[in-house]
Amino acid sequence: MLVNNHFSEDVEVVSGVPQGSVLGPLLFVIMINDIDNTVKQAKVRCFADDTRATAGVGDVKQASLLQSDLEAIYEWAAKNKMEFNNSKFELMRYRLASNPIQWFTSYTDSTGNVIQEKEDIKDLGVTMSNTADFKTHIKKVTDSLRNIAGWILRTFRTRDKQALLTAWKTLALPIHDYCSQLWSPYSEGEKRQLEQIQWSFIRKISGLHYDDYWDALKKLGLYSLERRRDRYRVIYLWKTIEGLVPPLGLNHTWNPRRVRTVKPVDVARNAATWVRNAKAHSFRYESVRMWNLLPIGIRNTTHVSVDAFKRRLDNYLTNIPDQPRLPSLTSQCITTSNCLLEMIPVSENVRLRSVQSIGAIDDHRNEGGATLTSLH
């Protein structure tokens, strides 16, 4: 260490690595890379020093295997002279009524204490719930956006467009956008609460006092929050198809017309209601349906930069009405939802009708011209 041009004495490092070093993360990855070598059933996922072990448990044997896998991880830590923080151990189950074993099985930490079960756990900044509906996380995002909006308006006196938009995009939207591909709400009530926060904020901008939300979005060049989430889902799906991010088990094919399509996951009709809802509104189902509605030119976009794909997608989305459902505007909505799954088909139908109308007018003009010619 260098302080005031004087070096400290050399000291031998017998454990750990210097914080903030370049070599430290690499050494840690090498160290932890074999943590799941003796694990038989569970999937072990690590991010830095956070470790998750997940497994499907349908009977006593599988529950015993999961505990054995945990024991294998504890043994790995002991052999590598590492120690888990047992006080931070968490257990969360996705319960099924058809699987009662989950009600009386338990798992223990490295000291033999039962791991406490929780309804919600935070995983890489996203609150996961045992109902798979993300209601808890959505509420946290909603509260955070409301607090940020209030802080900006209290801190800055100006209501200048550029200043407030910059603050909103810098401080609020990143909170909303983070992992929105995963937790995007499907309840109209939750969507409305999020949109109301953005509307309450941007209506404070000078010159927008007499505009409604839809007009204000157009003037500011902003997407509604729901449109932002749909857009990010489409972009992330394109990245998976292009191999830019890890695959999600989705199969994309070229149909006979040379159009790239993706097959959505199946939604079992005989599953529990919450399971069907979770799958029907999951990224692997809902975003795939959005993708398959997009024009051929966008779906067939390949071997270009992410920015190039975004520009092409944005050029298309500017022609799709962005009409979030707020109480004052509900009567003017052309669909029951602002989701691209509903907006794209309606917009295409309107476009086709316009083309047909223009064609009919041209035919009428041609017929009229022929009649005039014959009369002459």
Contacts in CASP RR format, 6 or more apart in sequence:
PFRMAT RR
TARGET T0000
AUTHOR 0000-0000-0000
METHOD contacts of the structure
MODEL  1
MLVNNHFSEDVEVVSGVPQGSVLGPLLFVIMINDIDNTVKQAKVRCFADD
TRATAGVGDVKQASLLQSDLEAIYEWAAKNKMEFNNSKFELMRYRLASNP
IQWFTSYTDSTGNVIQEKEDIKDLGVTMSNTADFKTHIKKVTDSLRNIAG
WILRTFRTRDKQALLTAWKTLALPIHDYCSQLWSPYSEGEKRQLEQIQWS
FIRKISGLHYDDYWDALKKLGLYSLERRRDRYRVIYLWKTIEGLVPPLGL
NHTWNPRRVRTVKPVDVARNAATWVRNAKAHSFRYESVRMWNLLPIGIRN
TTHVSVDAFKRRLDNYLTNIPDQPRLPSLTSQCITTSNCLLEMIPVSENV
RLRSVQSIGAIDDHRNEGGATLTSLH
1 7 0 8 1.000
1 8 0 8 1.000
2 8 0 8 1.000
15 81 0 8 1.000
17 23 0 8 1.000
17 24 0 8 1.000
17 27 0 8 1.000
17 28 0 8 1.000
18 24 0 8 1.000
28 48 0 8 1.000
28 49 0 8 1.000
31 80 0 8 1.000
32 46 0 8 1.000
34 76 0 8 1.000
35 44 0 8 1.000
35 46 0 8 1.000
35 51 0 8 1.000
35 73 0 8 1.000
35 76 0 8 1.000
36 42 0 8 1.000
36 44 0 8 1.000
36 73 0 8 1.000
37 76 0 8 1.000
38 72 0 8 1.000
38 75 0 8 1.000
38 76 0 8 1.000
39 53 0 8 1.000
39 69 0 8 1.000
39 72 0 8 1.000
39 73 0 8 1.000
40 65 0 8 1.000
40 68 0 8 1.000
40 69 0 8 1.000
40 72 0 8 1.000
41 55 0 8 1.000
41 56 0 8 1.000
41 62 0 8 1.000
41 65 0 8 1.000
41 66 0 8 1.000
41 68 0 8 1.000
41 69 0 8 1.000
42 53 0 8 1.000
42 54 0 8 1.000
42 55 0 8 1.000
42 65 0 8 1.000
42 66 0 8 1.000
42 69 0 8 1.000
42 70 0 8 1.000
43 53 0 8 1.000
43 54 0 8 1.000
43 55 0 8 1.000
44 51 0 8 1.000
44 52 0 8 1.000
44 53 0 8 1.000
44 69 0 8 1.000
44 73 0 8 1.000
45 51 0 8 1.000
45 52 0 8 1.000
45 54 0 8 1.000
46 52 0 8 1.000
47 124 0 8 1.000
50 123 0 8 1.000
50 124 0 8 1.000
51 73 0 8 1.000
51 84 0 8 1.000
52 123 0 8 1.000
53 66 0 8 1.000
53 69 0 8 1.000
53 70 0 8 1.000
53 73 0 8 1.000
55 62 0 8 1.000
55 65 0 8 1.000
55 66 0 8 1.000
55 69 0 8 1.000
56 62 0 8 1.000
56 66 0 8 1.000
57 63 0 8 1.000
57 66 0 8 1.000
57 93 0 8 1.000
57 99 0 8 1.000
57 101 0 8 1.000
57 102 0 8 1.000
57 105 0 8 1.000
58 99 0 8 1.000
58 101 0 8 1.000
58 102 0 8 1.000
59 101 0 8 1.000
60 101 0 8 1.000
60 105 0 8 1.000
63 101 0 8 1.000
63 105 0 8 1.000
63 107 0 8 1.000
66 107 0 8 1.000
67 107 0 8 1.000
67 108 0 8 1.000
70 107 0 8 1.000
70 108 0 8 1.000
70 109 0 8 1.000
74 84 0 8 1.000
74 109 0 8 1.000
74 110 0 8 1.000
77 83 0 8 1.000
77 84 0 8 1.000
77 110 0 8 1.000
84 109 0 8 1.000
84 110 0 8 1.000
86 109 0 8 1.000
86 110 0 8 1.000
86 111 0 8 1.000
86 113 0 8 1.000
89 109 0 8 1.000
89 115 0 8 1.000
89 116 0 8 1.000
90 115 0 8 1.000
90 116 0 8 1.000
90 118 0 8 1.000
90 121 0 8 1.000
91 107 0 8 1.000
91 115 0 8 1.000
91 116 0 8 1.000
91 117 0 8 1.000
91 118 0 8 1.000
92 117 0 8 1.000
92 118 0 8 1.000
92 119 0 8 1.000
92 120 0 8 1.000
92 121 0 8 1.000
92 128 0 8 1.000
92 130 0 8 1.000
93 102 0 8 1.000
93 117 0 8 1.000
93 130 0 8 1.000
94 130 0 8 1.000
94 132 0 8 1.000
95 102 0 8 1.000
95 103 0 8 1.000
95 130 0 8 1.000
96 102 0 8 1.000
96 272 0 8 1.000
96 275 0 8 1.000
97 272 0 8 1.000
98 272 0 8 1.000
106 114 0 8 1.000
106 115 0 8 1.000
107 114 0 8 1.000
107 115 0 8 1.000
108 114 0 8 1.000
108 115 0 8 1.000
109 115 0 8 1.000
118 130 0 8 1.000
119 129 0 8 1.000
119 130 0 8 1.000
119 131 0 8 1.000
120 127 0 8 1.000
120 128 0 8 1.000
120 129 0 8 1.000
120 130 0 8 1.000
120 136 0 8 1.000
121 127 0 8 1.000
121 128 0 8 1.000
122 128 0 8 1.000
124 179 0 8 1.000
125 178 0 8 1.000
125 179 0 8 1.000
126 134 0 8 1.000
126 137 0 8 1.000
126 178 0 8 1.000
126 179 0 8 1.000
126 182 0 8 1.000
126 183 0 8 1.000
127 134 0 8 1.000
127 136 0 8 1.000
127 137 0 8 1.000
127 140 0 8 1.000
128 134 0 8 1.000
128 137 0 8 1.000
129 135 0 8 1.000
129 136 0 8 1.000
129 137 0 8 1.000
131 274 0 8 1.000
132 274 0 8 1.000
132 275 0 8 1.000
132 278 0 8 1.000
133 274 0 8 1.000
133 277 0 8 1.000
133 278 0 8 1.000
134 182 0 8 1.000
134 183 0 8 1.000
134 185 0 8 1.000
135 190 0 8 1.000
137 183 0 8 1.000
138 183 0 8 1.000
138 185 0 8 1.000
138 190 0 8 1.000
138 194 0 8 1.000
141 175 0 8 1.000
141 176 0 8 1.000
141 183 0 8 1.000
141 194 0 8 1.000
142 190 0 8 1.000
142 193 0 8 1.000
142 194 0 8 1.000
142 197 0 8 1.000
144 175 0 8 1.000
145 172 0 8 1.000
145 175 0 8 1.000
145 176 0 8 1.000
145 194 0 8 1.000
145 197 0 8 1.000
145 198 0 8 1.000
146 197 0 8 1.000
148 171 0 8 1.000
148 172 0 8 1.000
148 175 0 8 1.000
149 168 0 8 1.000
149 172 0 8 1.000
149 197 0 8 1.000
149 200 0 8 1.000
149 201 0 8 1.000
150 201 0 8 1.000
152 164 0 8 1.000
152 167 0 8 1.000
152 168 0 8 1.000
152 171 0 8 1.000
152 172 0 8 1.000
152 201 0 8 1.000
153 201 0 8 1.000
153 204 0 8 1.000
156 163 0 8 1.000
156 164 0 8 1.000
156 167 0 8 1.000
158 164 0 8 1.000
159 204 0 8 1.000
159 205 0 8 1.000
159 206 0 8 1.000
160 205 0 8 1.000
160 206 0 8 1.000
161 205 0 8 1.000
161 206 0 8 1.000
161 207 0 8 1.000
161 220 0 8 1.000
164 201 0 8 1.000
164 202 0 8 1.000
164 204 0 8 1.000
164 205 0 8 1.000
165 202 0 8 1.000
165 205 0 8 1.000
165 220 0 8 1.000
165 222 0 8 1.000
168 198 0 8 1.000
168 201 0 8 1.000
168 202 0 8 1.000
172 201 0 8 1.000
173 228 0 8 1.000
176 194 0 8 1.000
176 225 0 8 1.000
176 228 0 8 1.000
177 228 0 8 1.000
177 229 0 8 1.000
177 232 0 8 1.000
180 228 0 8 1.000
180 229 0 8 1.000
180 232 0 8 1.000
180 233 0 8 1.000
181 229 0 8 1.000
181 232 0 8 1.000
181 233 0 8 1.000
181 236 0 8 1.000
181 283 0 8 1.000
181 287 0 8 1.000
182 283 0 8 1.000
184 229 0 8 1.000
184 230 0 8 1.000
184 233 0 8 1.000
184 281 0 8 1.000
184 283 0 8 1.000
184 286 0 8 1.000
185 191 0 8 1.000
185 194 0 8 1.000
186 277 0 8 1.000
186 281 0 8 1.000
186 286 0 8 1.000
188 325 0 8 1.000
188 337 0 8 1.000
191 225 0 8 1.000
191 226 0 8 1.000
191 324 0 8 1.000
191 325 0 8 1.000
191 338 0 8 1.000
192 324 0 8 1.000
192 325 0 8 1.000
192 326 0 8 1.000
192 327 0 8 1.000
194 225 0 8 1.000
194 226 0 8 1.000
195 213 0 8 1.000
195 224 0 8 1.000
195 225 0 8 1.000
195 226 0 8 1.000
195 324 0 8 1.000
195 325 0 8 1.000
195 326 0 8 1.000
196 326 0 8 1.000
198 222 0 8 1.000
198 224 0 8 1.000
198 225 0 8 1.000
199 213 0 8 1.000
199 216 0 8 1.000
199 326 0 8 1.000
202 208 0 8 1.000
202 216 0 8 1.000
202 217 0 8 1.000
202 220 0 8 1.000
202 222 0 8 1.000
203 209 0 8 1.000
203 211 0 8 1.000
203 213 0 8 1.000
203 216 0 8 1.000
205 216 0 8 1.000
205 220 0 8 1.000
208 216 0 8 1.000
208 219 0 8 1.000
208 220 0 8 1.000
211 219 0 8 1.000
212 328 0 8 1.000
212 329 0 8 1.000
213 224 0 8 1.000
213 324 0 8 1.000
213 326 0 8 1.000
213 328 0 8 1.000
213 329 0 8 1.000
214 322 0 8 1.000
214 323 0 8 1.000
214 324 0 8 1.000
214 329 0 8 1.000
216 222 0 8 1.000
217 223 0 8 1.000
217 224 0 8 1.000
217 322 0 8 1.000
223 231 0 8 1.000
223 317 0 8 1.000
223 322 0 8 1.000
224 322 0 8 1.000
224 323 0 8 1.000
224 324 0 8 1.000
224 338 0 8 1.000
225 324 0 8 1.000
226 324 0 8 1.000
226 338 0 8 1.000
226 339 0 8 1.000
227 317 0 8 1.000
227 322 0 8 1.000
227 324 0 8 1.000
227 338 0 8 1.000
227 340 0 8 1.000
230 290 0 8 1.000
230 339 0 8 1.000
230 340 0 8 1.000
231 313 0 8 1.000
231 314 0 8 1.000
231 317 0 8 1.000
233 283 0 8 1.000
233 286 0 8 1.000
233 287 0 8 1.000
233 290 0 8 1.000
234 287 0 8 1.000
234 290 0 8 1.000
234 291 0 8 1.000
234 294 0 8 1.000
234 313 0 8 1.000
234 340 0 8 1.000
235 306 0 8 1.000
235 309 0 8 1.000
235 310 0 8 1.000
235 313 0 8 1.000
236 245 0 8 1.000
236 283 0 8 1.000
236 287 0 8 1.000
237 250 0 8 1.000
237 262 0 8 1.000
237 283 0 8 1.000
237 287 0 8 1.000
237 288 0 8 1.000
237 290 0 8 1.000
237 291 0 8 1.000
238 291 0 8 1.000
238 301 0 8 1.000
238 309 0 8 1.000
239 245 0 8 1.000
239 306 0 8 1.000
240 246 0 8 1.000
240 247 0 8 1.000
240 248 0 8 1.000
240 250 0 8 1.000
241 250 0 8 1.000
241 252 0 8 1.000
241 260 0 8 1.000
241 262 0 8 1.000
242 302 0 8 1.000
242 303 0 8 1.000
244 306 0 8 1.000
248 283 0 8 1.000
248 284 0 8 1.000
249 284 0 8 1.000
250 262 0 8 1.000
250 263 0 8 1.000
250 265 0 8 1.000
250 284 0 8 1.000
250 288 0 8 1.000
251 262 0 8 1.000
251 263 0 8 1.000
252 260 0 8 1.000
252 261 0 8 1.000
252 262 0 8 1.000
252 263 0 8 1.000
253 260 0 8 1.000
253 261 0 8 1.000
253 262 0 8 1.000
253 263 0 8 1.000
254 260 0 8 1.000
254 261 0 8 1.000
255 261 0 8 1.000
257 296 0 8 1.000
258 300 0 8 1.000
259 296 0 8 1.000
259 299 0 8 1.000
259 300 0 8 1.000
260 299 0 8 1.000
260 300 0 8 1.000
260 302 0 8 1.000
261 291 0 8 1.000
261 292 0 8 1.000
261 299 0 8 1.000
262 288 0 8 1.000
262 291 0 8 1.000
262 292 0 8 1.000
263 288 0 8 1.000
264 284 0 8 1.000
264 285 0 8 1.000
264 288 0 8 1.000
264 289 0 8 1.000
265 279 0 8 1.000
265 282 0 8 1.000
265 284 0 8 1.000
265 285 0 8 1.000
265 288 0 8 1.000
267 276 0 8 1.000
267 279 0 8 1.000
267 280 0 8 1.000
267 285 0 8 1.000
268 275 0 8 1.000
268 276 0 8 1.000
268 279 0 8 1.000
269 276 0 8 1.000
271 279 0 8 1.000
279 285 0 8 1.000
280 286 0 8 1.000
286 341 0 8 1.000
289 341 0 8 1.000
290 340 0 8 1.000
290 341 0 8 1.000
290 344 0 8 1.000
291 299 0 8 1.000
292 299 0 8 1.000
293 340 0 8 1.000
293 341 0 8 1.000
293 344 0 8 1.000
293 345 0 8 1.000
294 313 0 8 1.000
294 316 0 8 1.000
294 344 0 8 1.000
295 316 0 8 1.000
297 312 0 8 1.000
298 309 0 8 1.000
298 312 0 8 1.000
298 313 0 8 1.000
298 316 0 8 1.000
301 308 0 8 1.000
301 309 0 8 1.000
301 312 0 8 1.000
319 347 0 8 1.000
320 340 0 8 1.000
320 343 0 8 1.000
320 344 0 8 1.000
320 347 0 8 1.000
321 334 0 8 1.000
321 343 0 8 1.000
321 346 0 8 1.000
321 347 0 8 1.000
322 338 0 8 1.000
322 343 0 8 1.000
323 329 0 8 1.000
323 332 0 8 1.000
323 333 0 8 1.000
323 334 0 8 1.000
323 335 0 8 1.000
323 338 0 8 1.000
323 343 0 8 1.000
324 338 0 8 1.000
325 333 0 8 1.000
325 337 0 8 1.000
325 338 0 8 1.000
334 346 0 8 1.000
335 342 0 8 1.000
335 343 0 8 1.000
335 346 0 8 1.000
336 342 0 8 1.000
337 343 0 8 1.000
END
